[in-house]
Amino acid sequence: MTQEKKTKEKVFTKYQVFMIVILAIIQFTVVLDFMVLSPLLPTLSKEMVISASQFTIVVAAYAFSAGIAGLLAAGFADKFDRKKLLIFFYTGFVMGTLLCAIAPTYEFLLVARIVAGLFGGVISSVSFAIISDLFKMEVRGRVMGFVQMAFAASQVLGLPIGLELANKFGWHSCFWMIVVFAILVGVVIIIYMQAITGHLKLKSDRNAFQHLIKTTTQVNYLKGFLATTLLATGGFMLMPLGGKFATNNLGLTVEQLTPLYAVTGVFSIIFGPLLGKLSDKIGKYKLFVIGSVIAMIMVCIYCHSGVTPLWLVITINVVLFIGISARMISSSALMTAVPEPQDRGAFMSVNSSVQQISGGIASIITGLIVVETKSGLLERYDILGYVVMSSMVVCAVMMYFINNYVNRKTSKVQ
């Protein structure tokens, strides 16, 4: 037992543990800000008279603005202290979320989501660059496992609390909750986070534009961006209309969405660190393939379902999110190993941009594929499922080449 404790103590320093926690919390606020819209769709549809297609535009607006911001930031991402970059974009994200909290109309909400996306979309790339700077490849699976718990925590803590607040005080209260919490997190970052400037010693004389061009034309980096495109396509397509599909097609009530997201999130939190550790043990690509197979099976079942009991919907969602978590954790860890140290910030920014833009396109495609009937029923969800599954298959092939490149690169260093 004592020997086990000693081994664990050697894995991460106290400061590294702090950084894992703070990065996970940052991800929690950003993810919650994005995800909270889906379960709010039934409420927004009534209060703002928003159709399913209009809602996908709101989701896409965030994604496209985040993608543009990622490209603009890429050239500068490796030229500043990562702490300062993180504070700058996190502050902008809080301001964008504040605008959502006071949005009186659909048009105002659309503009607010664009502002939130301009800043929030870059935060993940800065966080992943920080992870690459602070942690060795051998333990990044574990780090990603904890950081990606933010997605699950947003379901367990954020969405249920947000939905309860929305039911009692209106949908604006969800965004007020995020704003207040994010401000507290920002204060902690300013006070306790150390400067991260090691990458500045490796920088070249290239200007921001040259740095961006070099990053976007490197062959191996392009393979990573293509894989990310496919990852985002599969991930974003089911999210925008998930809440409406659950209530209108699966027969759940708005109140039942709370336990659905909560239980799914609890299991995701439990499995997140375990999957991260497993990816370091058996190999990140192997776990990615396993997660993809699980996810495809569950997507097929989910998209072909009609009115379903709550317990069965929860079961399907739990297994689906375990598969999705396995894909996210393993692929994120692999992607951090693709760029050279001096290109990490730029690569992560462009990669985040590609992810967001692809997600925006995927959201619009969802709106084109799925048809809402007069009764509110969403049709052609089965076709949407086939598209998602196809993207997962092609993505697995692309990740095979990424994995080979990372293995060759790692063996040279050793």
C-alpha positions as CSV (number, residue, x, y, z in Angstrom):
1,M,0.0,0.0,0.0
2,T,2.8,2.4,0.9
3,Q,4.6,1.5,-2.3
4,E,1.5,2.3,-4.3
5,K,1.3,5.7,-2.7
6,K,4.9,6.5,-3.5
7,T,4.3,5.5,-7.1
8,K,1.3,7.7,-7.4
9,E,3.2,10.7,-5.8
10,K,5.8,10.4,-8.5
11,V,3.3,10.7,-11.4
12,F,2.3,14.4,-10.8
13,T,3.6,17.2,-8.6
14,K,1.3,19.2,-6.4
15,Y,1.3,22.1,-8.9
16,Q,0.6,19.7,-11.8
17,V,-2.4,18.4,-9.9
18,F,-3.6,22.0,-9.4
19,M,-3.2,22.6,-13.1
20,I,-5.2,19.5,-14.0
21,V,-8.0,20.6,-11.7
22,I,-8.0,24.2,-12.9
23,L,-7.9,23.2,-16.6
24,A,-10.8,20.7,-16.0
25,I,-12.8,23.4,-14.3
26,I,-12.2,25.8,-17.2
27,Q,-13.3,23.2,-19.6
28,F,-16.4,22.6,-17.4
29,T,-17.5,26.2,-17.8
30,V,-16.9,26.4,-21.5
31,V,-18.5,23.1,-22.2
32,L,-21.5,23.9,-20.0
33,D,-22.0,27.2,-21.8
34,F,-22.1,25.3,-25.1
35,M,-24.2,22.3,-24.0
36,V,-26.8,24.1,-21.9
37,L,-28.5,25.3,-25.0
38,S,-29.6,21.9,-26.2
39,P,-31.9,21.1,-23.2
40,L,-33.2,24.7,-23.2
41,L,-34.5,24.3,-26.8
42,P,-38.1,23.3,-25.7
43,T,-38.2,26.4,-23.5
44,L,-36.7,28.7,-26.1
45,S,-39.0,27.4,-28.7
46,K,-42.0,28.7,-26.7
47,E,-40.5,31.9,-25.3
48,M,-38.7,33.1,-28.5
49,V,-40.6,31.1,-31.0
50,I,-37.4,29.5,-32.3
51,S,-37.7,26.6,-34.8
52,A,-35.3,23.6,-34.9
53,S,-33.5,25.0,-38.0
54,Q,-33.1,28.5,-36.3
55,F,-31.7,26.8,-33.3
56,T,-29.0,25.0,-35.3
57,I,-28.0,28.4,-36.7
58,V,-27.5,29.6,-33.1
59,V,-25.3,26.6,-32.4
60,A,-23.4,27.0,-35.7
61,A,-22.9,30.8,-35.1
62,Y,-20.9,29.9,-31.9
63,A,-18.9,27.3,-33.8
64,F,-18.1,29.5,-36.8
65,S,-17.0,32.4,-34.7
66,A,-14.9,30.1,-32.5
67,G,-13.3,28.7,-35.7
68,I,-12.5,32.2,-37.1
69,A,-11.0,33.2,-33.7
70,G,-8.8,30.1,-33.7
71,L,-7.3,30.9,-37.1
72,L,-6.7,34.6,-36.1
73,A,-5.1,33.6,-32.8
74,A,-2.9,30.8,-34.3
75,G,-0.1,33.0,-35.5
76,F,0.3,34.6,-32.1
77,A,-0.4,31.6,-29.9
78,D,3.3,30.7,-29.5
79,K,4.5,34.3,-29.0
80,F,3.0,35.0,-25.5
81,D,2.9,33.6,-22.0
82,R,0.2,31.0,-22.1
83,K,-1.2,32.2,-18.8
84,K,-1.8,35.7,-20.3
85,L,-3.5,34.2,-23.3
86,L,-5.7,32.1,-21.2
87,I,-6.8,35.0,-19.0
88,F,-7.5,37.2,-22.1
89,F,-9.7,34.7,-23.8
90,Y,-11.4,33.5,-20.6
91,T,-12.3,37.1,-19.8
92,G,-13.9,37.5,-23.3
93,F,-15.7,34.3,-22.9
94,V,-17.3,35.5,-19.6
95,M,-18.4,38.7,-21.3
96,G,-20.0,36.7,-24.2
97,T,-21.8,34.5,-21.7
98,L,-23.0,37.6,-19.8
99,L,-24.6,38.9,-23.1
100,C,-26.4,35.5,-23.3
101,A,-27.7,36.0,-19.8
102,I,-29.4,39.3,-20.7
103,A,-30.5,38.4,-24.3
104,P,-34.1,39.5,-24.8
105,T,-34.6,38.3,-28.4
106,Y,-33.5,35.6,-30.8
107,E,-31.3,38.1,-32.7
108,F,-29.6,39.3,-29.6
109,L,-29.0,35.7,-28.5
110,L,-27.4,35.0,-31.9
111,V,-25.0,37.9,-31.6
112,A,-24.2,36.9,-28.0
113,R,-23.3,33.4,-29.1
114,I,-21.0,34.8,-31.7
115,V,-19.2,36.9,-29.1
116,A,-18.9,33.9,-26.7
117,G,-17.6,31.7,-29.5
118,L,-14.9,34.3,-30.5
119,F,-13.3,33.8,-27.1
120,G,-14.5,30.5,-25.8
121,G,-13.4,28.6,-28.9
122,V,-9.7,29.4,-28.3
123,I,-9.7,28.4,-24.7
124,S,-9.5,24.7,-25.3
125,S,-6.5,25.1,-27.7
126,V,-4.6,27.1,-25.1
127,S,-5.4,24.5,-22.4
128,F,-4.2,21.6,-24.6
129,A,-1.0,23.6,-25.4
130,I,-0.5,24.0,-21.6
131,I,-1.0,20.2,-21.1
132,S,1.6,19.5,-23.8
133,D,4.1,21.9,-22.1
134,L,3.6,20.5,-18.5
135,F,3.0,16.8,-19.0
136,K,4.9,14.0,-20.7
137,M,3.3,11.9,-23.4
138,E,3.3,8.8,-21.2
139,V,0.8,10.4,-18.8
140,R,-1.3,12.6,-21.1
141,G,-4.0,10.0,-21.4
142,R,-4.6,10.3,-17.6
143,V,-4.4,14.0,-17.8
144,M,-7.0,14.1,-20.6
145,G,-9.1,11.6,-18.8
146,F,-9.4,14.1,-15.9
147,V,-9.7,17.2,-18.0
148,Q,-12.3,15.7,-20.3
149,M,-14.3,14.9,-17.1
150,A,-15.5,18.5,-17.6
151,F,-18.0,17.2,-20.2
152,A,-19.4,14.7,-17.7
153,A,-19.3,17.2,-14.8
154,S,-21.3,19.7,-16.9
155,Q,-24.0,17.1,-17.2
156,V,-24.0,16.0,-13.5
157,L,-23.6,19.4,-11.9
158,G,-24.2,22.0,-14.5
159,L,-27.1,20.9,-16.7
160,P,-29.3,19.6,-13.8
161,I,-28.7,22.8,-11.8
162,G,-29.1,24.9,-14.9
163,L,-32.4,23.2,-15.8
164,E,-33.7,23.6,-12.3
165,L,-32.8,27.3,-12.3
166,A,-34.4,27.6,-15.8
167,N,-37.6,26.0,-14.6
168,K,-37.9,28.3,-11.5
169,F,-36.3,31.6,-12.7
170,G,-36.3,31.4,-16.5
171,W,-33.6,30.2,-19.0
172,H,-31.5,33.4,-18.5
173,S,-30.5,32.2,-15.0
174,C,-28.5,29.3,-16.5
175,F,-26.1,31.8,-18.1
176,W,-26.0,33.9,-15.0
177,M,-24.9,30.8,-13.1
178,I,-22.0,30.2,-15.5
179,V,-20.9,33.9,-15.4
180,V,-20.7,34.0,-11.6
181,F,-18.8,30.7,-11.4
182,A,-16.4,31.6,-14.3
183,I,-15.5,34.9,-12.6
184,L,-14.5,33.0,-9.4
185,V,-12.4,30.6,-11.6
186,G,-10.7,33.6,-13.3
187,V,-9.6,35.0,-10.0
188,V,-8.0,31.7,-9.0
189,I,-6.1,31.6,-12.3
190,I,-4.8,35.1,-11.9
191,I,-3.6,34.5,-8.4
192,Y,-2.2,31.0,-8.4
193,M,-1.3,30.0,-11.9
194,Q,2.3,30.3,-12.9
195,A,3.6,31.9,-16.1
196,I,4.3,29.4,-18.9
197,T,7.0,30.8,-21.1
198,G,9.3,27.8,-21.9
199,H,8.0,27.7,-25.5
200,L,9.2,31.3,-26.0
201,K,12.8,30.2,-25.9
202,L,12.2,28.0,-29.0
203,K,10.4,30.6,-31.1
204,S,11.9,31.6,-34.5
205,D,12.0,34.9,-36.2
206,R,8.9,34.2,-38.2
207,N,6.2,36.7,-37.9
208,A,2.6,35.7,-36.9
209,F,1.5,35.3,-40.5
210,Q,4.5,33.1,-41.5
211,H,4.0,31.0,-38.4
212,L,0.4,30.4,-39.3
213,I,1.2,29.5,-42.9
214,K,4.0,27.1,-41.8
215,T,1.6,25.4,-39.4
216,T,-1.2,25.0,-41.9
217,T,1.0,23.6,-44.7
218,Q,2.9,21.0,-42.7
219,V,1.8,17.6,-44.1
220,N,1.6,15.8,-40.8
221,Y,-0.2,18.6,-39.2
222,L,-2.7,18.6,-42.1
223,K,-3.5,14.9,-41.4
224,G,-4.3,15.9,-37.8
225,F,-6.6,18.7,-39.0
226,L,-8.4,16.3,-41.3
227,A,-8.9,13.7,-38.5
228,T,-10.2,16.5,-36.3
229,T,-12.7,17.5,-39.0
230,L,-14.1,14.0,-39.0
231,L,-14.2,13.9,-35.2
232,A,-16.2,17.1,-35.0
233,T,-18.6,15.9,-37.7
234,G,-19.5,12.9,-35.7
235,G,-19.6,14.7,-32.4
236,F,-21.6,17.8,-33.3
237,M,-24.4,16.3,-35.3
238,L,-26.3,14.6,-32.5
239,M,-25.9,17.5,-30.0
240,P,-28.0,20.4,-31.3
241,L,-31.3,18.6,-31.4
242,G,-30.7,16.1,-28.7
243,G,-33.0,17.7,-26.2
244,K,-35.8,18.0,-28.7
245,F,-35.4,14.5,-30.0
246,A,-35.6,13.2,-26.4
247,T,-38.8,15.0,-25.6
248,N,-40.6,14.9,-29.0
249,N,-39.5,11.4,-30.3
250,L,-38.4,9.4,-27.3
251,G,-41.4,10.6,-25.3
252,L,-39.5,12.1,-22.3
253,T,-40.8,15.1,-20.4
254,V,-38.7,18.3,-19.9
255,E,-38.4,17.3,-16.2
256,Q,-37.0,13.9,-17.1
257,L,-34.1,15.5,-19.0
258,T,-32.5,16.4,-15.6
259,P,-32.1,12.8,-14.4
260,L,-31.1,11.7,-17.9
261,Y,-28.2,14.2,-18.1
262,A,-27.3,13.7,-14.4
263,V,-27.1,9.9,-14.5
264,T,-25.2,9.9,-17.8
265,G,-22.8,12.4,-16.4
266,V,-22.1,10.4,-13.2
267,F,-21.1,7.4,-15.2
268,S,-18.9,9.5,-17.5
269,I,-17.2,11.0,-14.5
270,I,-16.5,7.5,-13.1
271,F,-15.2,6.2,-16.5
272,G,-13.2,9.3,-17.6
273,P,-10.1,8.8,-15.4
274,L,-10.3,5.0,-15.9
275,L,-10.4,5.4,-19.7
276,G,-7.5,7.9,-19.5
277,K,-5.4,5.4,-17.6
278,L,-6.4,2.6,-19.9
279,S,-5.3,4.7,-23.0
280,D,-1.8,5.0,-21.5
281,K,-1.7,1.3,-20.7
282,I,-3.1,-0.4,-23.9
283,G,-2.4,2.4,-26.4
284,K,-4.4,5.4,-27.3
285,Y,-5.3,4.2,-30.8
286,K,-6.6,0.9,-29.5
287,L,-8.9,2.7,-27.1
288,F,-10.0,5.0,-29.8
289,V,-11.1,2.1,-32.0
290,I,-12.9,0.4,-29.1
291,G,-14.7,3.6,-28.3
292,S,-15.7,4.1,-31.9
293,V,-17.2,0.7,-32.2
294,I,-19.2,1.2,-29.0
295,A,-20.4,4.6,-30.1
296,M,-21.5,3.5,-33.6
297,I,-23.6,0.6,-32.1
298,M,-25.3,3.0,-29.7
299,V,-25.8,5.7,-32.3
300,C,-27.6,3.2,-34.5
301,I,-29.9,2.1,-31.6
302,Y,-30.5,5.7,-30.5
303,C,-31.3,7.2,-33.9
304,H,-33.8,4.4,-34.6
305,S,-35.6,4.6,-31.3
306,G,-39.2,5.7,-30.9
307,V,-41.1,6.3,-27.6
308,T,-38.8,4.7,-25.0
309,P,-38.9,4.3,-21.2
310,L,-36.6,6.7,-19.2
311,W,-34.5,3.9,-17.8
312,L,-33.7,2.6,-21.3
313,V,-32.9,6.0,-22.7
314,I,-30.5,6.5,-19.7
315,T,-28.9,3.2,-20.4
316,I,-28.4,3.9,-24.1
317,N,-27.0,7.4,-23.3
318,V,-24.6,6.0,-20.6
319,V,-23.0,3.5,-23.0
320,L,-23.0,6.0,-25.9
321,F,-21.1,8.6,-23.8
322,I,-18.6,6.0,-22.6
323,G,-17.8,5.3,-26.2
324,I,-17.6,9.0,-27.0
325,S,-15.4,9.6,-23.9
326,A,-13.0,6.9,-25.0
327,R,-12.7,8.6,-28.4
328,M,-12.3,12.1,-27.1
329,I,-9.7,11.2,-24.4
330,S,-7.5,9.0,-26.6
331,S,-7.7,11.3,-29.7
332,S,-7.0,14.4,-27.6
333,A,-3.9,12.8,-26.1
334,L,-2.7,11.7,-29.5
335,M,-3.2,15.2,-31.0
336,T,-1.0,16.8,-28.3
337,A,1.9,14.8,-29.6
338,V,1.6,15.8,-33.2
339,P,3.1,19.3,-33.2
340,E,6.7,20.3,-32.4
341,P,7.1,22.2,-29.1
342,Q,7.6,25.6,-30.9
343,D,4.4,25.0,-32.9
344,R,2.1,23.7,-30.1
345,G,0.1,26.9,-29.6
346,A,-0.4,27.5,-33.3
347,F,-1.3,23.9,-34.0
348,M,-3.8,23.7,-31.2
349,S,-5.4,27.0,-32.2
350,V,-5.8,25.9,-35.8
351,N,-6.9,22.4,-34.7
352,S,-9.5,24.0,-32.4
353,S,-10.6,26.3,-35.3
354,V,-11.0,23.3,-37.6
355,Q,-13.0,21.5,-34.9
356,Q,-15.3,24.5,-34.4
357,I,-15.9,25.2,-38.0
358,S,-16.5,21.5,-38.8
359,G,-18.9,21.4,-35.9
360,G,-20.7,24.4,-37.2
361,I,-21.0,22.9,-40.7
362,A,-22.2,19.6,-39.0
363,S,-24.9,21.5,-37.1
364,I,-26.2,23.1,-40.3
365,I,-26.1,19.7,-42.0
366,T,-28.2,18.3,-39.1
367,G,-30.7,21.1,-39.7
368,L,-30.9,20.1,-43.4
369,I,-31.2,16.4,-42.8
370,V,-33.7,16.4,-39.9
371,V,-37.2,17.6,-40.7
372,E,-39.6,18.8,-38.0
373,T,-43.2,17.9,-38.6
374,K,-46.2,20.1,-37.5
375,S,-46.6,17.8,-34.4
376,G,-43.0,18.5,-33.4
377,L,-41.8,15.0,-34.3
378,L,-38.2,15.0,-35.8
379,E,-38.0,12.8,-38.9
380,R,-35.0,11.3,-40.8
381,Y,-33.0,11.0,-37.5
382,D,-32.0,7.5,-38.8
383,I,-30.3,9.0,-41.8
384,L,-28.5,11.4,-39.4
385,G,-27.3,8.3,-37.5
386,Y,-25.9,6.7,-40.7
387,V,-23.9,9.9,-41.5
388,V,-22.5,10.0,-38.0
389,M,-21.5,6.3,-38.1
390,S,-19.8,6.8,-41.5
391,S,-17.7,9.7,-40.3
392,M,-16.6,7.6,-37.3
393,V,-15.4,4.8,-39.6
394,V,-13.4,7.2,-41.8
395,C,-12.0,9.0,-38.7
396,A,-10.7,5.7,-37.3
397,V,-8.7,5.2,-40.6
398,M,-7.3,8.7,-40.3
399,M,-6.4,8.2,-36.7
400,Y,-4.4,5.1,-37.7
401,F,-2.0,7.3,-39.7
402,I,-1.8,9.9,-36.9
403,N,-1.0,7.1,-34.4
404,N,1.8,5.8,-36.7
405,Y,3.3,9.2,-37.0
406,V,3.3,9.8,-33.3
407,N,4.9,6.4,-32.6
408,R,7.7,7.1,-35.0
409,K,8.2,10.6,-33.6
410,T,8.2,9.3,-30.0
411,S,10.7,6.5,-30.8
412,K,13.1,8.9,-32.3
413,V,13.1,11.1,-29.1
414,Q,13.7,8.0,-27.0
